[in-house]
């Protein structure tokens, strides 16, 4: 009797409730292409099919035993009391059983059964998920990655060439479906955008390795693998069969969950997960690769849908795979547009409101160019090296300031034309300067994000006062504030998807998380508008 025949006999035996040494309130079998699961109401038994797909090898009884043990060990990292251990299935003259006598013919992972209604996927569908729960999940994941195994060998899985190999492998495996299940125009855009990203952004992958963000992660972090049971969060079903799929940047796992939640129409709750994760990990750089990795994960899921489709007979299930493949393709396309479409980040507001602090921190996080009006102004012939001049004169004449903004926009244009995002730091007090920046973004097909920094007038005066004794790039002083306040034109003309306000009286780190989250949400909204126009 070969392995598959024996495996089938085991499954037939386990389909009988009398097989189990404990009460069975219900008995259900669930199959995937690599495993068979039996749910009994109190416990779940998971068997690994005796298959060898190259990337996954479950052939050989001892190998399956080893893989079962590894699954238990790895999944105990993110769950508490769910994975009970590995059990042997034996056969003797009386038949198959979990007893101590007879020859071992198979192994299974024994788990406590978790209620279906507790799965994040089902709770999202039922509208029972709160932002607070998602932030708690994000903080839990941050703690997990902080304690995950790291090594120079694991770091190799974060290298751009390794990730590029995986990406190109996905493209090759999907090529037979292009023109059928996969729309050729969208697929081609995704391929070219991904290759362009590797060419232009290799430094991002290198930086993630230097920052220690590559670790032994989960590998399959999606909503149906996250459970909320009473006051506990249980995450199950990590990948044990191939280290290549589990080792990598923490951002890969986070992006998978993010993509899955967006697929289910709950983007705002995904941002709450990100907020909790960053609050605990201080991994602001996750945003630099979020769209790229979300695209990558959507492509993987599309590939799975296409390959599953080939194995099915005509019917409802086959049609479901067609729909799913199309859904993941459209998701991947949107992410590709998002990571390939550059953005102009504008930090504006009165001097002393802290806009330069945010602009400089964002420059360091994103690794992109920052152009500041205070720096550009110093190159003007009118600039006085002897100290600040009265408002309305010298560098504070409106025509002189207009030349500063013209230079800022010219510098931004050079970066955007190279496909690079850019940060601008200036007051932008007049509506005409904001409108010129909006026109530039429109002409270059770029996203544009205005962050108006605000605080109490007393705080502004305190900050300006410190500039007399500190080395400050800005020439604005307390005596300039009345003139600046008088000329400042409210920013109400900017659409909601282009503007947000930052109260800089609040904690800097909390505000920085807000900048990144709201910036991401604004870019997403602008990209959706752009796609609608296509």
C-alpha positions, 0 to 999 in steps of 0.5 A: 500500500503506497503513502497516498492509499494509507493516507486515504484510509486514515482519513476515512477512519477519522471521518467516523466520530467513533474514532476519537477518544473524546466526545464529538459534538460535530465532525467536519472535514476541510481540505486544502491542496496540502492538508486535511483538517478534521474539526470535532467541536472541541479539538482539531486534527490536521494531517499533512498530505503526502505530496511533494511540490518542490517548494513543499515536501511532505513525502515520507512519514518521518518527514511529516512527523518532523513538519508537524512538530515544527508547525506546533513549535512555530505556532506556539509563538503567536498563540496560547494553549491552542497547539497541544502537540503531535499525535500518532495514528496507529493501526493494528488488528482492531483498525486505526486509532490514537492508542499506544499499540500498533504500527504508526501510519500517520501523524497529526497536529492536535489543536483546540478548536477555535470558534469560526465566529472569532476569526478576524475575517468573519468578525470583519464581515459581521462588523464586530471589529473595533479600531482599539482591537486592531491597535492591540493586534498591531502592538502584539505583532510588534512584540512578536517581531521584536522577539523573533529569531534573527541572523545573518543567514535570515538577513539574506531573505531581505535582500533586493535580489532575493525578493526580486527573484521571488517576484519574477518567479511569480510573474513567470508562473502567471504568464500562461494565464495572461490574456485569459484569467489575467488582464494583460494590460494590468499585468504588464503595468505591475511587472514594469512598476515592480522592476522600476521599484527595484531599480530605483529603491534598492537602498530601501531593502538594504536599509531594512537589513541594517535596521534589523527588520528581517526575521523569522516571521509568520509567512501567511498572516491573513484575516482567517488566521487571526482569532479574537477569543475572549480577551486573547488574540490567537494567530495560527497557521504560520508557514512551517514547510519552507523557510524562504516563505517565512523568513523576511521583512516584518513589513511583508507580513504586515503588508499581507494582513493589510492587503487582506483587510483592504480586500475585505473593504476595511482599509481604515481598520488596517491603518489601525493595525499599522498604528498599533504596530508602529507605536510599539515597534517605532518602525516608521519605515514600514510605510516605505515598502507597504504598497510594494509588499502588498502588491507582491502578496496580492500577486501571490494570492492571484497565482494561487487562485489561478493554479487552483482554477486549473484543478477544478471542474466547471462549477461554482468553485471554478467561477469563484476562483475566476472572480478571486483572481480578478479581484487580486489583480485589481488590488495588485494594480492599485498598489503598483500605481501607489508605489510608482506614483511619486508624491509631494509632501508639503509641510506648511503653516506659520513659522514656529509651528514645528513644520520643519521638525516633521519635514526633517523626520520624514526625510530621514524615515522615507529617505527622500529629498527635502527642500526648505524655503529657509534654505532656498532664501539664503541663496538670494542676493537680497538675503542679509547676513547681518540678521533678520529684517523687518517684515515686508522688506528684503527677503520678506517682500512678496515678490522676493518670497514668490521667487523662493516658491518658484525655486522650491517648485522647480526643485520639486519638479526635478525630483518628480520627473525622475519618479522620486517623491519630495518634501517641501517645507515652507509657510505656503501662507498665500493661496496662489502658492498652494494653487501653483503647487497643486497645478504642478502635481496635476501636470506631473501626475503626482500625489500631493499632500498638505500638512498644515501645522498649527499650535497656540500663538503663545507656543509660537512666540516661545519657539521663536524666542528660543531662536535668538539663542539657538542656531536656527535655520529660520530667520522668522522672529517674534516681531514678524508674527503680526505681519505673518498672521495678517497675510495668512490665507486660510487653506479651505480651498484644498480638498479633503484628500489633499490636506490634513491638520497637525496640532503640534502641541501634541506628542511628536511621535504620536503626530508622526504616526498620524502624518504617515497614516493620514498621508497614506490614506490621502495617497490612496484616495488620490490614486483611486481618483486617478484610476477612475479617470483611466 
